[in-house]
């Protein structure tokens, strides 16, 4: 869905645009459009990168 998803690497911080209550997540892996993210308030979630475009977080304000 998003070219940004293809450059996500472990350790990068992201938000799920449709789930703001999940908080900030840290990318655990990104393999063949399957992105595993550990979110602050939701825990570990495996997302289909072809269906959701994650927002990269650059600062924690």
C-alpha positions as CSV (number, residue, x, y, z in Angstrom):
1,X,0.0,0.0,0.0
2,X,2.7,2.4,0.9
3,X,6.3,2.7,-0.3
4,X,7.2,3.9,3.2
5,X,6.3,0.5,4.6
6,X,8.9,-1.1,2.4
7,X,11.7,0.9,4.1
8,X,10.6,0.2,7.7
9,X,13.3,-1.6,9.6
10,X,13.5,-3.1,13.1
11,X,13.8,-0.4,15.7
12,X,11.9,2.3,13.8
13,X,9.0,4.0,15.6
14,X,5.6,4.1,13.9
15,X,1.9,4.8,14.6
16,X,-1.1,3.1,13.1
17,X,-3.3,5.9,11.6
18,X,-6.6,4.0,12.2
19,X,-5.7,3.0,15.8
20,X,-4.3,6.0,17.6
21,X,-5.1,4.5,21.0
22,X,-2.5,1.8,20.4
23,X,0.2,4.5,20.9
24,X,3.7,4.4,19.4
25,X,5.0,1.1,18.1
26,X,8.4,-0.2,17.5
27,X,9.0,-2.2,14.3
28,X,10.2,-5.7,15.1
29,X,10.4,-7.1,11.6
30,X,9.3,-6.4,8.0
31,X,9.3,-9.5,5.8
32,X,7.3,-9.7,2.5
33,X,4.8,-7.0,3.5
34,X,4.2,-8.6,6.9
35,X,5.2,-6.0,9.5
36,X,5.4,-7.0,13.1
37,X,5.1,-4.0,15.5
38,X,5.1,-3.9,19.3
39,X,2.7,-1.1,20.3
40,X,2.7,0.6,23.7
41,X,-0.9,-0.1,24.5
42,X,-1.8,-3.0,22.2
43,X,1.3,-5.3,22.3
44,X,2.7,-7.2,19.4
45,X,0.6,-6.9,16.2
46,X,1.4,-8.4,12.7
47,X,0.1,-6.1,10.0
48,X,-0.3,-6.6,6.3
49,X,1.7,-3.7,4.8
50,X,-0.3,-3.9,1.6
51,X,-3.5,-2.9,3.5
52,X,-2.2,-0.3,6.0
53,X,0.2,2.6,5.6
54,X,2.0,3.1,8.9
55,X,3.1,6.6,9.9
56,X,6.7,7.0,10.8
57,X,7.4,8.7,14.2
58,X,10.5,11.0,14.3
59,X,10.1,12.7,17.6
60,X,8.1,11.6,20.7
61,X,6.3,14.9,21.5
